[in-house]
């Protein structure tokens, strides 16, 4: 049995079964899916990357083109579009996600080469592969027409190449079975591969270059201590240019079609004619951190009435301030459209609240957002309505939902603890592995810090960090005597 379970094919088969379970029993939908399907359909039928605006096919740059391109390929193969093709889309995403699991396992093996003897990287590969294929938080996004599986795949590949780059800079010999393989490519070549992987990831998620920034920071410290500043410059240029090369066709399309320089999607995903509610968003940042608040306030803007009673008390510092918000919402709810005057009123409220409590806006609430997106049951894609707290009340309402919620919550914490434990083990037992551990941790910190600045930081956005988390957890499954203590 142990020999069977050690086979990567068995692990992949188990991962296939888990993802099929989610696809067949809990296929998910989202507001973004409709947009992606519209882009893909217009691209395939009208040969233009566009959406329907007032019944007119209109070229836009609201979303990156990677996922619509994937959908268009599926549509062309199956002859079906939109909702009719979703089963084929989700089935295809299963294999994309499994490829991402292999990338995570390869990343764990690369991390192992910093510290282990010959045979141990195989244990790290197998442990990371099992942790990846059985992770329900990433697996259930194979059942949603969203970009998560692609983001995970290209993040894993990018981190893998950056770890190979560190190995190359150290001159480490890699052992595969009984054969040795020296990473002899020039550092700039490996850096370009990493940058190209990030560039492809950016075609699916515009914030993917954060991985480049994080790795550059970690490499700056590592190479700075060795006084290899020229090497750092070459690596930054190689990876940056490779990333830009992957984005060049999209940037050229925007320049020709939309007459603008836009290598990424607009930050607020708005049409040129749409007003960006900057004041409203600034006001939200002075009190919002819970996901439930997104549904009650943020995602209702310009679609539904926003009820004052559903806004939490922490959004008001005084009865007078609450009345001012009530007055703004009263006029907004008449038309269900935020006007520039109403947005300016929210902006004034945001400035006043921030001036009274700057630490709340710039420190306390970002920390609360980070805590919320990391410590969550991650049940948003399955039909479970449980809440972790209050325990007694939630248990009395629905024992089954509460059991599933608590189980997912504890499993999420387990993955975080495994990552912390594995990072600690490598850091303390082998100083040679510290640059790679630091690189992965810096990526997680940089991405988390970025997510605290956006208007609605959904918990799914940190799933992109799970390749790093799982790779960091893998050392816990290695024997201590396999480590090369230095």
PyMOL commands that set and color helices and strands:
alter all, ss='L'
color gray80, all
select helices_A, chain A and resi 2-5+8-25+31-46+65-78+82-112+120-133+136-143+148-170+187-202+210-225+229-257+278-284+291-296+298-300+308-310+313-315+319-335+340-356+358-374+391-397+399-429+431-451+459-477+480-482
alter helices_A, ss='H'
color red, helices_A
select strands_A, chain A and resi 50-53+56-59+173-176+179-182
alter strands_A, ss='S'
color yellow, strands_A
deselect
rebuild
show_as cartoon
